[in-house]
Amino acid sequence: MVDLGLEVSERDGWAVVAVAGEVDVATAPRLREQLIELVNHGRHHIVVDLSDVEFLDSTGLGVLVGALKRVRTNNGELALVCSESRILKVFEITGLTKVFPMHRTLADVSALD
Amino acid sequence: MGEVVELEIPARPEYLALARLLVAAAVAGDPVFPEDRLDDLRLAVSEACTNAMEAQARAASTRAGTNGNRRANEPIQIRCELDMEQVEVEVIDHGDGFDPDALAEHPPVTDPNRLDYERGLGIPLIRILTDEVDFKPSPNGTRVRMVLYASTAGLPRPS
């Protein structure tokens, strides 16, 4: 069994999902389910904290893109926390840094009103 | 001729992490490969193996009974050849032959309509991460050949 850590917490009005481990086609479905569950419970402002992610592939990117679509449909937002260069690079080369609000640390995410 | 490492992994998603680990380990001993090129290699191999598994699953789903199951259960073959200046990796599946040029075009990622598509990022990633790539589809499967140079210093990188 491949491990994927998922911890949900609250911060300044955002639902924060801290992800740990490797996100690929084996583990991405669990992240997708977690994000859909939050949206279905009316949480439309979500931060996905990728600080402890060691690997992320196109399946993981796809899950985040799908979740962004869901929250924006509800006038929400999905922000990412990422500082590790190997993970940042995947967003940079696909152009997705222009699509997601990206922050280096959780403390950089502004509080919601 | 460089050093050749050949391996096979079961065509199941939970073995992708193993494929990444083994391919990176085959190259990691070489001092000319910097860590960021190893990251590129891990990701490119993972994307190619994911595509290979999906191609076999598609081939299996279009065939009835044991013939389909046999296709789905074929292992994915990975062949690495390490040279002084580059690593060449081939990923070989037993699907129906995969033509990347036949894929649907998606809008650019900055187009809000692109958010309707969760898929379609894997092949572009492979093309960006590798220095050479070619897909050889046949009715018995696809052979993806990827080459990464040890150093891409001085080469233009997409922004």
Interface residues (C-beta under 8 A of the other chain):
Chain A: M1 V2 E22 D24 V25 A26 F55 D57 S58 T59 L61 G62 V63 V65 G66 L68 K69 R72 S85 R86 K89 V90 E92 I93 T94 G95 L96 K98 V99
Chain B: P13 E14 L16 A17 R20 D36 D39 R42 L43 S46 E47 T50 M53 P108 V109 T110 R114 L115 D116 Y117 E118 R119 L121 G122 P124 L125 I128 L129 P158 S159
